Amino acid sequence: MRIDAHAYMGHWPFRPLRGNTCEALVRRLDENEIDRALVGNINGVFYKNPQWANEELFADCESFLDRLVPFAVLNPTYADWEYDLEICRKGFGMAGVRLYPQYHDYRILGDGCTEAVKRIRDAGMVVSFSSRLVDRRQRSWMDSAEDIPMKNILHVVRQVPDARYLILHAFTPDFANDDVVEAVDGVDIQFDMMYGTATQQIGPVLYDLPTGIAALGPERFSFGTATPFREYPSHVIRMELLESALADPKALAAVWGGNASRLLART
């Protein structure tokens, strides 16, 4: 099974996105031979009350729940967000929550963020952070959000090691770093591979994926694209290159979708 662990619907305020509905996403999955996708509503990053976006997401994907797995967007500083969390879990059947402290104006290192992660964990849902949404070198002047360093995400992981995590736009220059290896030891955490490369051509926002897999294990990485911000072909090609680099069909199957499937099986 092939699962895109990082997809969106909705609107980006600073440029148009093509194919940004759930129906269009399912067509993209079919065109690229992808079975399922984990999808969140980008509108929730910008609405005053993100729950409006979760309601939109549920309505838009309700006819495609065999292909799409909805993830909520919630702001733990917004009034009664805990009530919205319960609705997303029990009413909408959402599998996880995407948190955006850099856009919702709270500190990822603060106690409030840690408590939010604990509440999401207790609801039986996956906790998802995104280190960024777009490359800051190409951002709008109105998009003032800063990237979240991997060390800050790992701080939260250390505070709540029994939560389940899916890290999007995951990037660190060295996944083999002792600090990363120590922080994820014994933790159910996965990183998307949208910045991973199997060509050994690393750069400012690229890391060597086979090295990361060797350091952390193939169970730590999942295929993810950030569609419709990005198109599928380049990411599919990366997976084809990874197949040659790994020479391990089981590891490749895990990254393609086995890991994401396992993560969802516990929700």
N, C-alpha and C positions, 0 to 999 in steps of 0.2 A: 504493500500500500504506500502511496505517495501522498504526503500531507504537507501543505504550506502552513507553517506555524506562525506566519506573520503577514496578515492581509488586512485591508481596510475597506470600508465603504464611507461615503460622506464627502464633504467638501473641505478643501484646503484654501484658506482665505487669500493666499498670495499667488496662486496660479491655478488654472483649471486642471482637473484630473479627469482623464478619459476612463470610461467604464467603471464608474464609482458607485454602482448599485450592486445589490446582492445578485440580482439576475445576471448582470454583466459579468460579475466575478465567476459565477458558475460556468458561463460560456468560456471564460478564459481558462478555467480548470479543464474543461473538455478539450479545448484546442491544444493544451499542453500536456494532456494525459496525466493530470493531477487529480487524485481522488477526492480529497477534502481540503478545507482551509479553516484556520482559526481566524475569526474576523472581529474587528472592533470598529466602532463608529468614530471617525476622526472629528466629527462635530462636537463630541463630548469634551474635547480638549478646550474648546472655545465658548461653549454655552455657559452661561452663568450657573445653571443647574445641569450637570451632566446627565442626570436621569432622563431628561427629555431626549437625549441622544440614544440612551439605552432603549427607550420605548420605540424610537424610530428603527433601531437595529432589529429589535424583535419583530416588529411589523413587517420589515422588509425581507427578513430571512426566514420567516415562519414557514414559507412554502418550500424551503430548501434545507431543512434541518438534517436531511440525510447526507448533505454535502458540506454544510457550513456549521461551524461550532462558534456560537456567539460569545464574545468576551465583553464584559461591561467596562465602562470608563467611569470612575468615581473620584470625587474630590473629598477627602476626609476632613477638610475644613468647612465644608458646606453643611448647613443645618440639616439634621435628621438623615445624614448620609447612611447611617446604620440601618435605617428603615428601608432606604433604597437598596442597600446590599441584600437585605432579606427578600425583597421583591425580585431582584435580579436572579437570585439563587432559586427561590421556591416558586415564584410566579413565571419567570422567563426561562428557567433551566440553564442559565449561563454557567459556563465552566470555569471562568476565571475573571479577574479584575486587572485592568491595565491602569497603573498609577503614573501620573505625570507631574511630579513635584515642581519641575522646572517651568511648567506652564500654569499650574494652579497655585503657585506662590507660597509654597511651604518647604521647609528644609527636609531633605531626605535623611539627614543625620539627626533630626529632631525626634523627641519622644513621641510626638503625635503620629509620625510616619510609622514608627515601630509598632505603636498600638494598632494602627490601621492594618498592618501586615498580620498581626495576631488575630484580629477580627476576621479577616479574609481567610486565614488558615482555619479558624474555628468553624467557618461556614462551609469548609470542605472544598474551597475553590483555589485555583492556581493564582499566585501573585506574579504580576508581570510589570517589569520596569523597562523603559526604553531610554537608552543613553542619549538619544537625540531623535528628531523626526526628519530633519533634512541636514545636508552638509552646510555648515555655517559659512563656508566660503561662497555659497550661492544664495544665502538667505535674504529675505526682504529686510529692509531697515526697520520695519515694524515688528519683526519677529526677534524679540530680544532674549529669548530663552537660551540659557547656557547648556552645553553638554554636561551630562552627569558622568564624572570619572568612574571607572570600574571600581576603584578602591572604595568609593562611597556606597556603591551597590553592595559590595562584599561586606561592608560594615553592617548593613541591615541583615544580610545573610547570617553573619555571626551572632547578631542579637536574637534572631528567630530561626535557628537552624532546622526546626522541624516543620517549617512551611515548605510548600512546593513552588519552585520559581521557574519562570520562563523569561529570559533576558533578551530583549529585542534591540536591534542595531548594536549588537554586542561587539565591542572592540576593546582590545588591550594589545599593546605591542608584543606581549610575550605571555601566552597562556601557560607556558611552562614555568613561569615565575613562581618561586616558592610560596609567595603570599597568596596567589590564586589557588594553587594546589592545596594549600592548608585550609583555606576558607571554604572550599567546596567539598572537602573530605567528609563523607557521610551525609551529605545534603542532597536532596532530590532537586537538582537544578540543571537546566538546559540553557544553552546559548544558541541563538540563531546564527546561521553561517553566511549571512549576506555580505559580510566583509572578508570572508575567508577565501583564500585562493590556493589552488593546487599547482601553481606554476612556479613557485618560489620567487615570484615577483611581488615582494612586499613593499608597502609604501606608507604614507601618512595615515591612511584609513584602511589598510589591508594587512592581514596577518596570514601566516602560512598555516592552512587548515590541517594538513597532515601532522604538523608539529603539535598543534593544539590537541588533536585526537590522541597522539602518542602520550602526551603529558597527562591528560584528564580522562581519557577513555572515550570511545565512540558514543557511549551512552550520554555524553554531555552536550551533544550538538544536534541541532535539528535544521532541516531545510526550511528556509524562510526568505521571502522576497521583498516585502513591503509594497506589494502591488496594491493600488494602481500608481503609487509613486514611481515604481520601477516596473519594467517589463520582464516577462518570464524567460525569454531565450537566454540571456546572459547567465542567469542563475542555473538553468538546466545544463548549460555548457560547463559551468563550474563543477557540477555534480558528475558530468561525464569525465572531466579531467581528474576528479577525485577518485573515480573508479580505477583509473590507471595507476594513480599514486598509491592507493591502499592495497589493491590486490587482495581484498578481503570482502567477499560478498555479504557476509553477515553484518559487518561494520557499516557497509554502504547502505544496506537495507534499514539499519537502525537510524541513520541520518536522514534517509529519504522519508521516513514516516514511522518507523517502529518506535522511536523514542517519544514522539508526540502522541502516538496511540497509547503508549504505556502511561504517559502523564495524564491523559484524559480518562483512562480506565479507572482512576482512583477518585474521580470527581462524582 
